[in-house]
Amino acid sequence: MTNSNALQLMQENIHHVVYVMFENRGFDHMLGFLYGPDDRINYIPKSPFKPFQGLPSPLPQLPASASFYDNPAAYTGPWKRIEKASGQYCCTPSKDPGEAFDPVTRQIFGTMHNTDLPRQYQMQGFWLNWQQHRGDAGADEILQCNTKHEVPVLHHLAKAFAVSDDYFCSVPSQTNPNRAFSLAGTSLGRINNLSACGKTLETKTTIFNAFEEWNKTHPNSATWKIYYPHDWVCSLREQAYTRYMYKPLQQFSEDGLHFAGIGEEGDPTGGTFLADAAAGTLPSLSYLEPVFIGERLLTDVSSYHPPTSLLEGEKFLHKIYKAVRNSPKWKNTLLIVNFDEHGGTYDHVPPPRGAARPDDSPSTFGFDRFGVRVPFLLISPYIENSTVIRPDPAGCAQELPFDHTSILATLCKWKGIPYNNPAGNDNYDLGRRTFAAPTFEHVFTNSFDASKPKAESIPLPSCSDERCHYLSSSTALAFASAAISRKTGQVAGSDQHTAVLAELKAACRTAAEVTTFIDNLPETESEPQG
């Protein structure tokens, strides 16, 4: 099937796209054991043939001494081998391994940050980065990669539909820059979060603004809504994290037309994602936020972000798939599942170079390298079982992998939005990276398949959270510190605040314990200072 025929199939049969982006898990860490050498795989495109790029056999080894980078070819020091996760714990790794630009550079290029390191020696700095970033304790956790026992929902869906082993995050760094590429095609030169809360980006546009503009001349053809579980904890007003982060979205009010809750199963209240899915009234594009780490200090962090529980991420994905699969519009829906970044967890494939710089924003980084591989699933009854999709060379001006901007480009092609020729309309200008991105409409090769699995047939993992330590995440610790200030009026860094924070860290391990501890603190009678 040609790309034009595949796009036509997508346009005729897909009326709704549901897009959920999780956090901080690498491809091998989550899906490296997805397929074995004897499994049947439907490769798209069929040629040039390349076997599934999961974890190689024998499993890779990582150097356990920084002397490796003095002369990799002559290294005779100790090694650490990648291994299957134990299946006993939901929270491996039990600390955040390091996700900002510098730790990621160490993971890819080693302790010397040598970006000219030959390709065969790249992707070997994960264990050493943990040791440098977190110390020796628990360092071997970074070696563990999950199987169908730890993440059965993700594995079942990947095998029942399509997954890509050639999808990389857009920036070799952390959450906010990558999410910016996924929605606006640029991070405006930012390579780190800048703060635990994030700072609003004044991008020209987002994919939602592009849809809104297109809808003006093509009424009801490109509707959109952002569904979110909780108000962003750092915001001074009630709003979604995504609205808080992007200036172009702040023109839209929180009136239910463009922003709404996720909802609860069995609750018929209208306007939520679950209610809209059940009623068959989802917009053209539904964008879902999980519960982010640190948000309201809740126990149900559902973004998969280490060190929080894999179980909560699996439960959220299961709930979303169930809502889509049981919707009367299932036949006309595509569910996109991906992760914003690898979050310091393992992958063995070096990120390619040749990425298009999105714009001329000043930065210390050239944006000419992609980030680390992450899971990317496409779920629709028009997708064949056991599909592994890669970019189609026939549809690309140059050989590039998928990245977050591939989703922007595909969504625009689906609706006919002129992202590749915005003609001075800033609402359509999603940047040079999006313009160059390969698209994935060629995944639609199948007639409607009514036998796709029901959510009820997909098991949830069975594991223990006893090893999870909520406050091992610097982000969670920052939110806990802010919550103490809000509750007590104590200024962060003051003797009183420091003493309370130390008591909290000594007394609490789980998010539930942190929440209870802060709830029991005496309330301030005045606003916090500073």
HUGI-V154369 format. One record per residue. N is the residue number from 1. SS is DSSP state (a for helix, b for strand, c for the rest). Layout:
n: [N:N]
ss: [SS:SS]
//
This chain:
n: [1:2:3:4:5:6:7:8:9:10:11:12:13:14:15:16:17:18:19:20:21:22:23:24:25:26:27:28:29:30:31:32:33:34:35:36:37:38:39:40:41:42:43:44:45:46:47:48:49:50:51:52:53:54:55:56:57:58:59:60:61:62:63:64:65:66:67:68:69:70:71:72:73:74:75:76:77:78:79:80:81:82:83:84:85:86:87:88:89:90:91:92:93:94:95:96:97:98:99:100:101:102:103:104:105:106:107:108:109:110:111:112:113:114:115:116:117:118:119:120:121:122:123:124:125:126:127:128:129:130:131:132:133:134:135:136:137:138:139:140:141:142:143:144:145:146:147:148:149:150:151:152:153:154:155:156:157:158:159:160:161:162:163:164:165:166:167:168:169:170:171:172:173:174:175:176:177:178:179:180:181:182:183:184:185:186:187:188:189:190:191:192:193:194:195:196:197:198:199:200:201:202:203:204:205:206:207:208:209:210:211:212:213:214:215:216:217:218:219:220:221:222:223:224:225:226:227:228:229:230:231:232:233:234:235:236:237:238:239:240:241:242:243:244:245:246:247:248:249:250:251:252:253:254:255:256:257:258:259:260:261:262:263:264:265:266:267:268:269:270:271:272:273:274:275:276:277:278:279:280:281:282:283:284:285:286:287:288:289:290:291:292:293:294:295:296:297:298:299:300:301:302:303:304:305:306:307:308:309:310:311:312:313:314:315:316:317:318:319:320:321:322:323:324:325:326:327:328:329:330:331:332:333:334:335:336:337:338:339:340:341:342:343:344:345:346:347:348:349:350:351:352:353:354:355:356:357:358:359:360:361:362:363:364:365:366:367:368:369:370:371:372:373:374:375:376:377:378:379:380:381:382:383:384:385:386:387:388:389:390:391:392:393:394:395:396:397:398:399:400:401:402:403:404:405:406:407:408:409:410:411:412:413:414:415:416:417:418:419:420:421:422:423:424:425:426:427:428:429:430:431:432:433:434:435:436:437:438:439:440:441:442:443:444:445:446:447:448:449:450:451:452:453:454:455:456:457:458:459:460:461:462:463:464:465:466:467:468:469:470:471:472:473:474:475:476:477:478:479:480:481:482:483:484:485:486:487:488:489:490:491:492:493:494:495:496:497:498:499:500:501:502:503:504:505:506:507:508:509:510:511:512:513:514:515:516:517:518:519:520:521:522:523:524:525:526:527:528:529:530]
ss: [c:c:a:a:a:a:a:a:a:a:a:a:a:c:c:b:b:b:b:b:b:b:c:c:c:b:a:a:a:a:a:c:c:c:c:c:c:c:c:c:c:b:b:b:c:c:c:c:c:c:c:c:c:c:c:c:c:c:c:c:b:b:b:c:c:a:a:a:a:a:c:a:a:a:c:c:c:c:b:b:b:c:b:b:c:c:c:c:b:c:c:c:c:c:c:c:c:c:c:c:a:a:a:a:a:a:a:a:a:c:c:c:c:c:c:c:c:c:a:a:a:c:c:c:c:a:a:a:a:a:a:a:a:a:c:c:c:c:a:a:a:a:a:b:b:c:c:c:c:c:c:a:a:a:a:a:a:a:a:a:c:b:b:c:c:c:b:b:c:c:c:c:c:c:a:a:a:a:a:a:a:a:a:a:c:c:c:c:c:c:c:c:c:c:c:c:c:c:c:c:b:c:c:c:c:c:a:a:a:a:a:a:a:a:a:a:a:c:c:c:c:c:c:b:b:b:b:b:c:c:c:c:c:c:c:c:c:c:c:c:a:a:a:a:a:b:a:a:a:a:a:c:c:c:c:c:c:c:b:b:b:c:c:c:c:c:c:c:c:c:c:c:a:a:a:a:a:a:a:c:c:c:c:c:b:b:b:b:c:c:c:c:c:c:a:a:a:c:c:c:c:c:c:c:c:c:c:c:c:a:a:a:a:a:a:a:a:a:a:a:a:a:a:a:a:c:c:c:c:a:a:a:b:b:b:b:b:b:b:c:c:c:c:c:c:c:c:c:c:c:c:c:b:c:c:c:c:c:c:c:c:c:c:c:c:c:c:c:b:c:c:c:b:b:c:b:b:b:b:c:c:c:c:c:c:c:b:b:b:c:c:c:a:a:a:c:c:c:c:c:c:b:c:a:a:a:a:a:a:a:a:a:a:a:a:c:c:c:c:c:c:c:c:c:c:a:a:a:c:c:a:a:a:a:a:a:c:c:c:c:a:a:a:c:c:c:c:c:c:c:c:c:c:c:a:a:a:c:c:c:c:c:c:b:c:c:c:c:c:a:a:a:c:a:a:a:a:a:a:a:a:a:a:a:a:a:a:a:c:c:c:c:c:c:a:a:a:a:a:a:a:a:a:a:a:a:a:c:c:c:a:a:a:a:a:a:a:a:a:c:c:c:c:c:c:c:c:c:c:c]
//
